[in-house]
Amino acid sequence: MLKYLALLCAYFLGAIPFAYLAGRIRHVDIRSQGSGNIGSTNAFRLLGAKYGLAVFAGDALKGVLATALCLNLWGPWGGVGGGILAIIGHSWNPFFKFKPTGKGVATGFGVITVLVPGISLIAIGVFILVTLITRYVSLGSTLGAATAVLLTLFSPAPLAYKAFVFVAGMLVFVRHRANYQRLLKGTESKLKY
């Protein structure tokens, strides 16, 4: 019974809407401004760097806790399942009628931090470097995800971890399709700092 409660807990951990809560502190409904996503990028744009970084940390922590909890109770595939449930809870939030609410990049980063910590550090380094140079979060997210996928596939990580990182990476690419179109048109929003 405890094992199944852990999976449910992983889902609802993922559903904690840190960006929305941060917006409420600033009297901003983040769902109706910017991209409308309740993720760290929209929080960064609308609420500033301090809140954006706090939201990123909170969203990543959701992935860390959900994965670690299920990993301890279920083993490698359970850890992967907990991570997936956290990303689903974040991306299609039950508190907002299951509408697409975020792309799950920060939460996914939290998951791989537990599964493949060394690779996650390299991936976040690529994300930060690309984002700082180009000021495009979507490009940083994509190249960070691609780095994690390639390094994990060629690492000695368990099959469960490789499968998760591959699927999560594909999800990042799919969820950023509109961003790629805007990048090609030159209309993608840049971060201001």
Secondary structure, DSSP 8 states (H G I E B T S, - for coil): -HHHHHHHHHHHHHT--HHHHHHHHTT--GGGSTT---SHHHHHHHH-HHHHHHHHHHHHHHHHHHHHHHHHHH-HHHHHHHHHHHHHHHHB-GGGTT-B----HHHHHHHHHHHSHHHHHHHHHHHHHHHHHH--HHHHHHHHHHHHHHHHHTSS--HHHHHHHHHHHHHHHHHTHHHHHHHHHT-------
